[in-house]
């Protein structure tokens, strides 16, 4: 079997997604960690966006965590993490897109915002996203503890890493998950019992220290550049 190599950064939530998926599917992989503030030339040659994760599998090189995770699902079909029906897979992809387009950007924008007006606006949008996750996502699932029901899926592994970083949001922006989101809070407790998630846990103090660069708008990383708004 060709070796899977994951090029990652130790505290990157996007890379965390892919590493959890590989662990859950019990796929052996090697790990190459880089410093995103001092990216080596060889990395920039294979990662046009300058982001992690990147996966090398033989001659195949893939970037963007959502694309990587679907590639892993297709190439390694054992222990499936997507539903077996077109309707089910479409529903999963809708929530993965929601996580990437509607939910996650508001976390970064709220953290990067340096004035109260923008913080208030992004806090509102993030609250709206959380309420949608609660009422149109988790409340409509079939019987079972996970996002899509009885089995853990790519959706669970897509959402969790950034929800884990709400400790930094609370610390720097006094933002918490609304009390109304009871199903979401229960889901977080359940997914944190998953062994693949536990293997990728990062201490709260490390997350808070790492996210200071977003809170004080000093990050020079690609994600911050993508999310940063003009003054």
Buried (B, 14 or more C-beta within 10 A) or exposed (E): EEEBBBBBBBBBBBBBBBBBBBBBBEBEBEBEBBEBEEBEEEBEEEBEEBBBBBBBBEEEBBBBBBEBBBBBBEEBEEEEBBBEEEEBBEBBBEBBEBBBEBBBBBBBBBBBBEEEEBBEBBBEBBBEBBBEBBBEBBEEBEEEBBBBBEBBBBBBBBBBBBBBBBBBBBBBBEBEBBEEBEBBBEBBEBBEEBEBBEEBEBEBEEBBEBBBBBBEEEBEBBBBEEBBEEE
